[in-house]
Amino acid sequence: PNAYPFYFEIPQNAPASVTLQPAAGDTGKPCGVDYELKTYVAETSEDKSHKRSS
């Protein structure tokens, strides 16, 4: 098995990940900015991804 390093960069002017928690009497979801990194691993660059939920 081969392992290949990778990296990603977030622009310097991008906001930091932050979440504002609602007060005890508030309803709804917390409000904020969140980053999610998704990757795809394949044997070759021509391989197609399979659609499936995770």
PAFIVO-598624 format. One record per atom (N, C-alpha, C, CB): residue number from 1; residue in one letter; chain; atom name; x, y, z. Coordinates in Angstrom, 1 decimal, padded with zeros to 4 digits. Each point is the difference from the previous one (the first is absolute). Glycine has a CB too. Example, Ala and Ser with C-alpha at 12.3 -4.5 7.8 and 13.67 -1.06 7.14 Angstrom:
BEGIN
+-----+---+---+----+--------+--------+--------+
!   k ! r ! c !  a !   east !  north !     up !
+-----+---+---+----+--------+--------+--------+
!   1 ! A ! A !  N !  013.2 ! -005.7 !  007.8 !
!   1 ! A ! A ! CA ! -000.9 !  001.2 !  000.0 !
!   1 ! A ! A !  C !  000.9 !  001.2 !  000.0 !
!   1 ! A ! A ! CB ! -001.9 ! -001.2 !  001.2 !
!   2 ! S ! A !  N !  001.5 !  002.3 ! -001.9 !
!   2 ! S ! A ! CA !  000.9 !  001.1 !  000.0 !
!   2 ! S ! A !  C ! -000.8 !  001.1 !  000.8 !
!   2 ! S ! A ! CB !  001.2 ! -000.6 ! -002.2 !
+-----+---+---+----+--------+--------+--------+
This chain:
BEGIN
+-----+---+---+----+--------+--------+--------+
!   k ! r ! c !  a !   east !  north !     up !
+-----+---+---+----+--------+--------+--------+
!   1 ! P ! A !  N !  000.8 ! -001.2 !  000.0 !
!   1 ! P ! A ! CA ! -000.8 !  001.2 !  000.0 !
!   1 ! P ! A !  C !  000.9 !  001.3 !  000.0 !
!   1 ! P ! A ! CB ! -001.8 ! -001.3 !  001.2 !
!   2 ! N ! A !  N !  001.4 !  002.2 ! -002.0 !
!   2 ! N ! A ! CA !  000.7 !  001.2 ! -000.1 !
!   2 ! N ! A !  C ! -000.7 !  001.1 !  000.7 !
!   2 ! N ! A ! CB !  001.0 ! -000.6 ! -002.2 !
!   3 ! A ! A !  N ! -000.3 !  001.5 !  002.8 !
!   3 ! A ! A ! CA ! -000.6 !  001.2 !  000.7 !
!   3 ! A ! A !  C !  000.6 !  001.3 ! -000.7 !
!   3 ! A ! A ! CB ! -000.3 ! -001.3 !  002.2 !
!   4 ! Y ! A !  N ! -000.6 !  002.2 ! -002.5 !
!   4 ! Y ! A ! CA !  000.4 !  001.2 ! -000.6 !
!   4 ! Y ! A !  C ! -000.4 !  001.2 !  000.8 !
!   4 ! Y ! A ! CB ! -000.2 ! -001.1 ! -002.3 !
!   5 ! P ! A !  N !  001.2 !  001.9 !  002.7 !
!   5 ! P ! A ! CA ! -000.4 !  001.2 !  000.8 !
!   5 ! P ! A !  C ! -000.8 !  001.0 ! -000.8 !
!   5 ! P ! A ! CB !  002.0 ! -000.3 !  001.4 !
!   6 ! F ! A !  N ! -002.8 !  001.1 ! -000.8 !
!   6 ! F ! A ! CA ! -000.8 !  001.1 ! -000.6 !
!   6 ! F ! A !  C ! -000.1 !  001.1 !  001.0 !
!   6 ! F ! A ! CB ! -001.2 ! -001.6 ! -001.6 !
!   7 ! Y ! A !  N !  000.8 !  002.7 !  001.1 !
!   7 ! Y ! A ! CA ! -000.3 !  001.2 !  000.9 !
!   7 ! Y ! A !  C ! -001.1 !  000.8 ! -000.7 !
!   7 ! Y ! A ! CB !  002.4 !  000.0 !  001.0 !
!   8 ! F ! A !  N ! -003.0 !  000.9 ! -000.2 !
!   8 ! F ! A ! CA ! -000.9 !  000.9 ! -000.5 !
!   8 ! F ! A !  C !  000.2 !  001.3 !  000.7 !
!   8 ! F ! A ! CB ! -001.7 ! -001.8 ! -000.5 !
!   9 ! E ! A !  N !  001.3 !  002.9 ! -000.2 !
!   9 ! E ! A ! CA !  000.2 !  001.3 !  000.6 !
!   9 ! E ! A !  C ! -001.4 !  000.7 !  000.1 !
!   9 ! E ! A ! CB !  002.4 !  000.1 ! -000.9 !
!  10 ! I ! A !  N ! -002.6 !  000.6 !  002.0 !
!  10 ! I ! A ! CA ! -001.2 !  000.8 !  000.2 !
!  10 ! I ! A !  C !  000.5 !  001.5 ! -000.2 !
!  10 ! I ! A ! CB ! -001.2 ! -001.7 !  001.5 !
!  11 ! P ! A !  N !  000.6 !  002.5 ! -002.3 !
!  11 ! P ! A ! CA !  000.5 !  001.3 ! -000.2 !
!  11 ! P ! A !  C !  000.1 !  000.8 !  001.3 !
!  11 ! P ! A ! CB ! -001.1 !  000.0 ! -002.3 !
!  12 ! Q ! A !  N !  002.1 !  000.9 !  002.4 !
!  12 ! Q ! A ! CA !  000.2 !  000.7 !  001.2 !
!  12 ! Q ! A !  C ! -001.2 !  000.9 !  000.4 !
!  12 ! Q ! A ! CB !  002.4 !  000.0 ! -000.5 !
!  13 ! N ! A !  N ! -003.2 !  000.5 ! -000.5 !
!  13 ! N ! A ! CA ! -001.1 !  000.8 !  000.3 !
!  13 ! N ! A !  C ! -001.3 ! -000.8 !  000.3 !
!  13 ! N ! A ! CB !  001.1 !  001.8 ! -001.4 !
!  14 ! A ! A !  N ! -001.0 ! -003.1 !  001.5 !
!  14 ! A ! A ! CA ! -001.2 ! -000.8 !  000.3 !
!  14 ! A ! A !  C ! -000.2 !  000.1 !  001.5 !
!  14 ! A ! A ! CB !  000.5 ! -001.6 ! -001.9 !
!  15 ! P ! A !  N ! -001.8 !  001.6 !  002.3 !
!  15 ! P ! A ! CA ! -000.3 !  000.1 !  001.4 !
!  15 ! P ! A !  C !  000.4 ! -001.2 !  000.8 !
!  15 ! P ! A ! CB ! -001.9 !  001.5 ! -000.6 !
!  16 ! A ! A !  N !  002.2 ! -001.4 !  001.8 !
!  16 ! A ! A ! CA !  000.3 ! -001.2 !  000.8 !
!  16 ! A ! A !  C ! -001.3 ! -000.8 !  000.3 !
!  16 ! A ! A ! CB !  001.9 !  001.3 !  001.1 !
!  17 ! S ! A !  N ! -001.7 ! -002.6 ! -000.8 !
!  17 ! S ! A ! CA ! -001.2 ! -000.8 !  000.4 !
!  17 ! S ! A !  C ! -000.5 !  000.5 !  001.3 !
!  17 ! S ! A ! CB !  000.9 ! -002.0 ! -001.3 !
!  18 ! V ! A !  N ! -002.1 !  002.4 !  001.3 !
!  18 ! V ! A ! CA ! -000.6 !  000.6 !  001.2 !
!  18 ! V ! A !  C ! -001.5 ! -000.3 !  000.0 !
!  18 ! V ! A ! CB !  001.7 !  001.8 !  000.1 !
!  19 ! T ! A !  N ! -002.3 ! -002.1 !  001.1 !
!  19 ! T ! A ! CA ! -001.4 ! -000.3 !  000.1 !
!  19 ! T ! A !  C ! -000.6 !  000.9 !  001.2 !
!  19 ! T ! A ! CB !  000.3 ! -002.4 ! -001.0 !
!  20 ! L ! A !  N ! -001.4 !  003.0 !  000.7 !
!  20 ! L ! A ! CA ! -000.7 !  000.8 !  001.0 !
!  20 ! L ! A !  C ! -001.1 ! -000.9 !  000.6 !
!  20 ! L ! A ! CB !  000.5 !  002.2 ! -001.1 !
!  21 ! Q ! A !  N ! -000.4 ! -002.5 !  002.3 !
!  21 ! Q ! A ! CA ! -001.0 ! -000.9 !  000.7 !
!  21 ! Q ! A !  C ! -001.2 !  000.8 !  000.3 !
!  21 ! Q ! A ! CB !  001.8 ! -001.5 !  000.9 !
!  22 ! P ! A !  N ! -003.0 !  000.9 ! -001.2 !
!  22 ! P ! A ! CA ! -001.2 !  000.8 !  000.4 !
!  22 ! P ! A !  C ! -000.2 !  000.0 !  001.5 !
!  22 ! P ! A ! CB ! -001.1 ! -000.7 ! -002.2 !
!  23 ! A ! A !  N !  000.4 !  001.7 !  002.7 !
!  23 ! A ! A ! CA ! -000.4 !  000.1 !  001.4 !
!  23 ! A ! A !  C ! -000.9 ! -001.1 !  000.4 !
!  23 ! A ! A ! CB !  000.3 !  002.5 ! -000.1 !
!  24 ! A ! A !  N ! -000.5 ! -002.7 !  001.4 !
!  24 ! A ! A ! CA ! -000.8 ! -001.1 !  000.5 !
!  24 ! A ! A !  C ! -001.4 !  000.1 ! -000.6 !
!  24 ! A ! A ! CB !  001.4 !  000.0 !  002.1 !
!  25 ! G ! A !  N ! -002.0 !  001.2 ! -002.2 !
!  25 ! G ! A ! CA ! -001.4 !  000.1 ! -000.5 !
!  25 ! G ! A !  C ! -000.1 !  000.1 ! -001.5 !
!  25 ! G ! A ! CB ! -000.5 !  001.1 !  002.1 !
!  26 ! D ! A !  N !  001.6 ! -001.1 ! -002.9 !
!  26 ! D ! A ! CA ! -000.1 !  000.1 ! -001.4 !
!  26 ! D ! A !  C ! -000.3 ! -001.3 ! -000.6 !
!  26 ! D ! A ! CB !  001.6 !  001.9 !  000.0 !
!  27 ! T ! A !  N ! -002.2 ! -001.9 ! -001.2 !
!  27 ! T ! A ! CA ! -000.2 ! -001.3 ! -000.8 !
!  27 ! T ! A !  C !  000.8 !  000.1 ! -001.2 !
!  27 ! T ! A ! CB ! -002.3 ! -000.3 !  001.0 !
!  28 ! G ! A !  N !  002.6 ! -000.8 ! -001.6 !
!  28 ! G ! A ! CA !  000.7 ! -000.1 ! -001.3 !
!  28 ! G ! A !  C !  001.4 ! -000.5 !  000.2 !
!  28 ! G ! A ! CB ! -001.4 !  001.9 ! -000.8 !
!  29 ! K ! A !  N !  002.1 ! -002.0 ! -000.3 !
!  29 ! K ! A ! CA !  001.4 ! -000.5 !  000.0 !
!  29 ! K ! A !  C !  001.0 !  001.1 !  000.4 !
!  29 ! K ! A ! CB ! -000.7 ! -001.7 ! -001.7 !
!  30 ! P ! A !  N !  001.9 !  001.4 !  002.2 !
!  30 ! P ! A ! CA !  001.0 !  001.0 !  000.2 !
!  30 ! P ! A !  C !  000.4 !  000.6 ! -001.3 !
!  30 ! P ! A ! CB !  000.9 ! -001.3 !  002.0 !
!  31 ! C ! A !  N ! -000.4 !  002.5 ! -002.0 !
!  31 ! C ! A ! CA !  000.4 !  000.7 ! -001.2 !
!  31 ! C ! A !  C !  001.6 !  000.2 !  000.0 !
!  31 ! C ! A ! CB ! -002.2 !  001.3 ! -000.1 !
!  32 ! G ! A !  N !  002.8 ! -001.5 ! -001.1 !
!  32 ! G ! A ! CA !  001.4 !  000.1 ! -000.1 !
!  32 ! G ! A !  C !  000.6 ! -000.4 ! -001.3 !
!  32 ! G ! A ! CB !  000.1 ! -000.4 !  002.4 !
!  33 ! V ! A !  N !  001.3 !  000.4 ! -002.4 !
!  33 ! V ! A ! CA !  000.7 ! -000.5 ! -001.2 !
!  33 ! V ! A !  C !  000.8 ! -001.2 !  000.4 !
!  33 ! V ! A ! CB !  000.2 !  002.4 ! -000.8 !
!  34 ! D ! A !  N ! -000.3 ! -003.4 !  000.0 !
!  34 ! D ! A ! CA !  000.6 ! -001.3 !  000.2 !
!  34 ! D ! A !  C !  000.6 ! -000.5 ! -001.3 !
!  34 ! D ! A ! CB ! -001.6 ! -000.5 !  001.9 !
!  35 ! Y ! A !  N !  002.8 ! -000.1 ! -001.8 !
!  35 ! Y ! A ! CA !  000.7 ! -000.6 ! -001.2 !
!  35 ! Y ! A !  C ! -000.1 ! -001.5 !  000.1 !
!  35 ! Y ! A ! CB !  001.5 !  002.0 ! -000.2 !
!  36 ! E ! A !  N ! -001.7 ! -002.6 ! -001.0 !
!  36 ! E ! A ! CA !  000.0 ! -001.5 ! -000.1 !
!  36 ! E ! A !  C !  000.9 ! -000.4 ! -001.2 !
!  36 ! E ! A ! CB ! -002.4 ! -000.1 !  001.0 !
!  37 ! L ! A !  N !  003.3 ! -000.8 ! -000.7 !
!  37 ! L ! A ! CA !  000.9 ! -000.4 ! -001.1 !
!  37 ! L ! A !  C ! -000.5 ! -001.4 ! -000.4 !
!  37 ! L ! A ! CB !  002.0 !  001.3 !  000.9 !
!  38 ! K ! A !  N ! -002.3 ! -001.5 ! -002.2 !
!  38 ! K ! A ! CA ! -000.4 ! -001.3 ! -000.5 !
!  38 ! K ! A !  C !  001.1 ! -000.4 ! -001.0 !
!  38 ! K ! A ! CB ! -002.5 !  000.5 !  000.3 !
!  39 ! T ! A !  N !  002.9 ! -001.8 ! -000.3 !
!  39 ! T ! A ! CA !  001.0 ! -000.5 ! -000.9 !
!  39 ! T ! A !  C ! -000.6 ! -001.2 ! -000.8 !
!  39 ! T ! A ! CB !  001.8 !  000.8 !  001.6 !
!  40 ! Y ! A !  N ! -001.1 ! -001.1 ! -002.6 !
!  40 ! Y ! A ! CA ! -000.4 ! -001.1 ! -000.9 !
!  40 ! Y ! A !  C !  001.3 ! -000.7 ! -000.3 !
!  40 ! Y ! A ! CB ! -002.0 !  001.2 ! -001.0 !
!  41 ! V ! A !  N !  002.1 ! -002.5 !  001.2 !
!  41 ! V ! A ! CA !  001.1 ! -000.8 ! -000.2 !
!  41 ! V ! A !  C ! -000.2 ! -001.0 ! -001.1 !
!  41 ! V ! A ! CB !  000.6 !  000.2 !  002.4 !
!  42 ! A ! A !  N !  000.3 ! -000.3 ! -003.4 !
!  42 ! A ! A ! CA ! -000.2 ! -000.8 ! -001.1 !
!  42 ! A ! A !  C !  001.4 ! -000.6 ! -000.5 !
!  42 ! A ! A ! CB ! -002.0 !  001.3 ! -000.7 !
!  43 ! E ! A !  N !  001.9 ! -002.3 ! -000.1 !
!  43 ! E ! A ! CA !  001.2 ! -000.6 ! -000.5 !
!  43 ! E ! A !  C !  000.7 !  000.9 ! -001.0 !
!  43 ! E ! A ! CB ! -001.0 ! -002.3 !  000.3 !
!  44 ! T ! A !  N !  000.2 !  002.9 ! -001.2 !
!  44 ! T ! A ! CA !  000.5 !  000.9 ! -001.0 !
!  44 ! T ! A !  C ! -000.8 !  001.3 ! -000.1 !
!  44 ! T ! A ! CB !  000.8 ! -001.9 ! -001.3 !
!  45 ! S ! A !  N ! -000.3 !  002.9 !  000.7 !
!  45 ! S ! A ! CA ! -000.8 !  001.3 ! -000.1 !
!  45 ! S ! A !  C ! -001.2 ! -000.1 ! -000.9 !
!  45 ! S ! A ! CB !  002.1 !  001.2 !  000.4 !
!  46 ! E ! A !  N ! -002.2 ! -002.3 ! -001.2 !
!  46 ! E ! A ! CA ! -001.1 ! -000.2 ! -000.9 !
!  46 ! E ! A !  C ! -001.2 ! -000.7 !  000.7 !
!  46 ! E ! A ! CB !  001.6 !  000.0 ! -001.9 !
!  47 ! D ! A !  N ! -001.3 ! -000.6 !  003.0 !
!  47 ! D ! A ! CA ! -001.1 ! -000.7 !  000.8 !
!  47 ! D ! A !  C ! -001.1 !  000.9 !  000.3 !
!  47 ! D ! A ! CB !  001.7 ! -001.6 !  000.9 !
!  48 ! K ! A !  N ! -002.9 !  001.1 ! -001.0 !
!  48 ! K ! A ! CA ! -001.2 !  000.8 !  000.3 !
!  48 ! K ! A !  C ! -000.5 ! -000.3 !  001.4 !
!  48 ! K ! A ! CB ! -000.7 !  000.0 ! -002.4 !
!  49 ! S ! A !  N !  000.2 !  001.0 !  003.1 !
!  49 ! S ! A ! CA ! -000.5 ! -000.2 !  001.3 !
!  49 ! S ! A !  C ! -001.4 ! -000.7 ! -000.1 !
!  49 ! S ! A ! CB !  001.3 !  002.0 !  000.9 !
!  50 ! H ! A !  N ! -001.6 ! -002.8 !  000.1 !
!  50 ! H ! A ! CA ! -001.3 ! -000.6 !  000.1 !
!  50 ! H ! A !  C ! -000.9 !  000.8 !  000.9 !
!  50 ! H ! A ! CB !  001.1 ! -002.3 ! -000.3 !
!  51 ! K ! A !  N ! -002.3 !  002.6 ! -000.2 !
!  51 ! K ! A ! CA ! -001.0 !  000.7 !  000.8 !
!  51 ! K ! A !  C ! -000.5 ! -000.9 !  001.1 !
!  51 ! K ! A ! CB ! -000.6 !  001.5 ! -002.0 !
!  52 ! R ! A !  N !  000.8 ! -001.1 !  003.3 !
!  52 ! R ! A ! CA ! -000.6 ! -000.7 !  001.1 !
!  52 ! R ! A !  C !  000.0 !  000.9 !  001.2 !
!  52 ! R ! A ! CB !  000.7 ! -002.3 ! -000.9 !
!  53 ! S ! A !  N ! -001.6 !  002.1 !  001.8 !
!  53 ! S ! A ! CA !  000.0 !  000.8 !  001.2 !
!  53 ! S ! A !  C !  000.9 ! -000.6 !  001.0 !
!  53 ! S ! A ! CB ! -002.4 !  000.7 ! -000.4 !
!  54 ! S ! A !  N !  002.9 !  000.1 !  001.3 !
!  54 ! S ! A ! CA !  000.9 ! -000.5 !  001.1 !
!  54 ! S ! A !  C ! -000.6 !  000.4 !  001.3 !
!  54 ! S ! A ! CB !  002.0 !  000.2 ! -001.5 !
+-----+---+---+----+--------+--------+--------+
